[in-house]
Amino acid sequence: MAQATFSVRMDENLKRSFDTLCNEFGMNTSTAINIFARAVVRQRKIPFEITAPEKTVSREEGLKAFYALRKSAEENNLQDMTLDEINAEIEAARRGDSE
């Protein structure tokens, strides 16, 4: 199989730390990158979760959202729904059920 060169720019300290860790695993950096690339191709996804930090919602923002929902429920004559009915609607939405 023909070999190709893959060049990546990264922070110098990150590279040094990565090289050190790879050595602790008993492999060089090139082998580690190849393992990662094979996992991505085999799984057809990044083999770990990539997330953004969760946004912290202030009490004021939470109350504002709650009051907006309450107003919407009143405008749509839904203010008398029971908690069981609300939970059933949430579950239906999670399943993707449509009305």
Backbone bond lengths (Angstrom), bond angles and torsions (degrees), N, CA, C in turn:
res aa  C-N    CA-C-N  psi(-1)  N-CA   C-N-CA  omega(-1)  CA-C   N-CA-C  phi
1 M - - - 1.452 - - 1.530 108.40 -
2 A 1.320 116.24 132.52 1.456 121.00 -179.79 1.520 110.07 -68.67
3 Q 1.290 116.21 145.42 1.462 122.36 179.83 1.534 109.65 -101.53
4 A 1.323 115.82 147.03 1.462 121.43 176.95 1.522 108.12 -128.45
5 T 1.301 115.83 152.75 1.464 120.98 178.12 1.513 108.95 -93.73
6 F 1.317 115.06 139.13 1.460 122.12 -179.10 1.518 106.76 -126.33
7 S 1.316 117.72 117.39 1.461 121.94 -176.26 1.521 109.74 -109.13
8 V 1.320 116.51 131.47 1.463 121.76 -178.54 1.518 108.73 -129.56
9 R 1.319 116.13 135.37 1.467 120.17 174.29 1.516 108.20 -95.75
10 M 1.340 116.06 133.96 1.456 120.29 176.04 1.518 109.17 -152.99
11 D 1.294 113.90 165.19 1.458 121.08 178.65 1.530 109.57 -56.60
12 E 1.312 115.92 136.68 1.463 122.10 -177.77 1.532 112.29 -57.15
13 N 1.327 116.84 -43.59 1.468 120.41 -179.35 1.531 111.19 -67.91
14 L 1.326 117.06 -37.79 1.455 120.64 177.27 1.521 110.04 -62.88
15 K 1.336 117.36 -44.46 1.463 120.92 179.32 1.512 110.98 -61.10
16 R 1.305 116.62 -44.19 1.458 120.76 -179.67 1.540 110.09 -61.67
17 S 1.322 116.61 -45.00 1.473 120.89 179.16 1.528 110.95 -64.75
18 F 1.337 116.50 -40.51 1.459 121.11 179.33 1.525 110.57 -64.99
19 D 1.334 116.81 -45.35 1.470 121.15 177.75 1.529 110.63 -57.92
20 T 1.318 116.58 -44.75 1.461 121.16 -179.15 1.522 111.20 -62.44
21 L 1.317 116.48 -45.72 1.457 120.90 -179.78 1.530 111.21 -64.72
22 C 1.329 116.64 -43.04 1.465 119.78 177.69 1.528 110.22 -58.85
23 N 1.327 116.98 -42.13 1.462 120.37 177.52 1.522 111.32 -61.16
24 E 1.326 117.28 -38.70 1.464 121.12 177.24 1.527 110.64 -63.24
25 F 1.341 116.78 -31.14 1.461 121.85 177.75 1.526 111.34 -79.57
26 G 1.333 116.81 -7.43 1.462 120.75 179.71 1.515 113.63 84.71
27 M 1.313 116.63 26.24 1.469 120.17 179.15 1.518 109.40 -141.77
28 N 1.323 115.44 165.05 1.461 118.17 175.23 1.535 109.17 -93.57
29 T 1.302 116.47 173.03 1.459 122.00 -177.25 1.527 111.56 -62.28
30 S 1.309 117.18 -39.50 1.461 121.40 -179.98 1.529 110.62 -60.40
31 T 1.310 117.54 -42.61 1.466 121.23 178.78 1.523 110.33 -63.70
32 A 1.327 116.97 -42.77 1.469 120.76 179.73 1.529 111.24 -62.18
33 I 1.321 117.39 -42.99 1.465 121.05 178.83 1.532 110.03 -65.16
34 N 1.327 117.61 -39.32 1.470 121.10 177.01 1.530 111.56 -64.04
35 I 1.328 117.72 -39.79 1.468 121.20 176.64 1.522 109.67 -61.35
36 F 1.322 116.38 -44.75 1.463 120.92 178.43 1.532 110.54 -60.60
37 A 1.335 117.56 -48.12 1.471 121.48 -178.41 1.529 110.89 -61.83
38 R 1.322 117.40 -41.70 1.471 120.18 178.90 1.532 110.86 -63.71
39 A 1.336 116.78 -40.92 1.468 120.37 179.30 1.528 110.52 -63.95
40 V 1.312 117.59 -41.56 1.467 121.33 178.51 1.524 110.39 -61.91
41 V 1.312 117.43 -46.63 1.462 121.14 -179.14 1.528 110.50 -66.07
42 R 1.338 117.44 -45.28 1.467 121.43 -178.05 1.526 111.45 -63.66
43 Q 1.351 117.06 -44.60 1.463 121.29 -176.17 1.525 112.84 -88.10
44 R 1.331 115.81 -12.99 1.462 122.39 -176.97 1.523 111.38 57.37
45 K 1.327 115.92 36.01 1.457 122.74 176.45 1.521 108.46 -164.48
46 I 1.309 116.20 165.57 1.458 120.11 172.44 1.526 106.03 -69.13
47 P 1.330 118.85 128.67 1.464 120.22 -171.95 1.529 115.12 -78.01
48 F 1.291 117.00 21.94 1.454 121.54 173.65 1.513 107.71 -153.73
49 E 1.311 115.95 159.30 1.450 120.49 -176.37 1.529 110.78 -78.27
50 I 1.309 115.42 134.49 1.462 121.93 175.36 1.522 106.21 -113.55
51 T 1.313 116.36 119.82 1.456 120.27 -178.01 1.517 110.69 -132.92
52 A 1.298 114.49 157.91 1.458 120.95 172.89 1.523 107.28 -94.39
53 P 1.301 117.23 151.01 1.463 118.90 176.77 1.522 109.91 -57.07
54 E 1.321 115.69 140.48 1.449 118.86 179.06 1.522 109.99 -68.51
55 K 1.304 113.89 138.78 1.455 119.62 178.85 1.525 108.44 -74.97
56 T 1.282 116.28 131.72 1.453 120.75 176.62 1.523 108.01 -83.96
57 V 1.318 115.75 126.35 1.455 121.09 -179.91 1.521 108.23 -99.42
58 S 1.312 115.68 128.40 1.459 119.72 179.56 1.523 109.92 -75.02
59 R 1.297 116.05 161.27 1.468 120.97 177.08 1.526 109.58 -57.78
60 E 1.316 116.39 -41.64 1.471 121.13 -179.95 1.525 111.01 -61.00
61 E 1.346 117.44 -44.14 1.466 120.72 178.79 1.528 111.04 -65.81
62 G 1.336 116.98 -39.27 1.452 121.24 178.34 1.519 112.12 -63.37
63 L 1.330 116.01 -44.42 1.463 120.04 178.21 1.525 111.31 -64.93
64 K 1.320 116.34 -39.70 1.461 120.53 178.92 1.534 109.72 -60.58
65 A 1.344 116.85 -44.26 1.471 120.83 178.65 1.527 110.55 -64.87
66 F 1.335 116.59 -41.35 1.461 120.56 179.34 1.527 110.77 -61.19
67 Y 1.313 117.51 -46.87 1.465 120.46 -179.39 1.532 111.61 -64.97
68 A 1.331 116.97 -34.48 1.461 120.19 177.10 1.536 110.21 -66.06
69 L 1.337 116.84 -40.74 1.464 120.21 176.86 1.529 111.18 -65.31
70 R 1.320 115.55 -41.17 1.463 119.70 179.08 1.526 110.31 -61.28
71 K 1.327 116.59 -44.64 1.464 121.02 179.54 1.524 110.41 -62.22
72 S 1.326 116.53 -43.41 1.460 120.92 179.12 1.528 110.87 -62.83
73 A 1.340 117.06 -40.82 1.471 120.73 178.17 1.523 110.66 -62.16
74 E 1.320 116.72 -42.03 1.464 120.22 179.24 1.529 111.11 -65.91
75 E 1.336 116.37 -42.11 1.464 120.58 -179.94 1.523 111.94 -64.51
76 N 1.341 116.92 -27.72 1.464 121.53 -178.62 1.531 112.29 -104.63
77 N 1.334 115.49 14.24 1.468 122.51 177.05 1.540 111.68 55.64
78 L 1.335 115.55 44.41 1.461 120.81 -179.67 1.529 112.29 -116.93
79 Q 1.318 117.65 8.41 1.457 120.81 -173.81 1.519 113.52 -67.89
80 D 1.333 118.74 -14.28 1.461 121.39 -178.41 1.528 113.47 -97.42
81 M 1.337 117.59 9.73 1.462 119.97 179.02 1.521 109.87 -64.25
82 T 1.328 116.38 141.95 1.457 120.58 176.63 1.525 109.03 -80.49
83 L 1.314 115.76 165.95 1.459 120.18 177.24 1.529 110.46 -62.10
84 D 1.321 117.19 -38.56 1.475 120.68 177.28 1.525 111.05 -61.46
85 E 1.329 117.23 -41.40 1.464 120.92 179.07 1.526 110.92 -66.42
86 I 1.311 116.32 -39.90 1.475 120.73 178.24 1.526 109.86 -63.49
87 N 1.348 116.26 -46.21 1.467 119.74 179.27 1.519 111.84 -62.82
88 A 1.333 117.44 -37.44 1.469 120.78 177.36 1.531 110.03 -63.25
89 E 1.321 117.66 -39.58 1.472 121.49 177.80 1.526 110.84 -65.12
90 I 1.314 116.70 -40.63 1.467 120.88 178.51 1.524 110.04 -62.84
91 E 1.332 117.03 -46.55 1.463 120.99 178.97 1.523 111.22 -61.43
92 A 1.321 117.12 -41.58 1.467 120.58 178.28 1.527 110.62 -61.60
93 A 1.319 116.58 -41.45 1.467 120.46 179.03 1.527 110.52 -64.34
94 R 1.325 117.46 -40.16 1.463 120.85 179.15 1.523 111.42 -65.04
95 R 1.313 117.56 -35.17 1.473 122.23 177.91 1.503 111.86 -76.70
96 G 1.331 116.55 -16.62 1.464 120.44 -178.49 1.508 112.80 86.07
97 D 1.339 115.92 15.67 1.472 119.34 177.30 1.515 109.17 -66.16
98 S 1.319 116.27 139.64 1.464 119.63 175.40 1.505 108.89 -108.51
99 E 1.305 115.52 161.50 1.463 121.29 -178.02 1.512 111.29 -68.05
